[in-house]
Amino acid sequence: MDPTGNLRRDIEAALFRQNLTAWQRAFLADIHARLEHSDGRAPLSDKQWRKIFEILGRPDRPVSSKPSLFLFPDLSANIRKYARVLVG
């Protein structure tokens, strides 16, 4: 089972959108490659998480890469699962 599979699929879908800037496209492609190469265990910074969700169209859902620091009770379980897996 691949816990970050949903994130990777969301990034893949976003890469097909025409409204991404060149920087956004390169950023998402780099994150996707890192997740693929590490089997979904690439550590991402809080800033990278915020930028990913901003590009994916969910800027109101930042997530901490440290599970013990969750301050957003309305976050979905999938987003929390991504953070836990990537932190280890």
Buried (B, 14 or more C-beta within 10 A) or exposed (E): EEBBEBBBEBBEEBEEEEEBEEEBBEBBBEBBEBBEEEEBBBEBEBEBBBBBBBBBEBEEBBBBBEBEEBEBEEBEEEBBBBBBBBBE
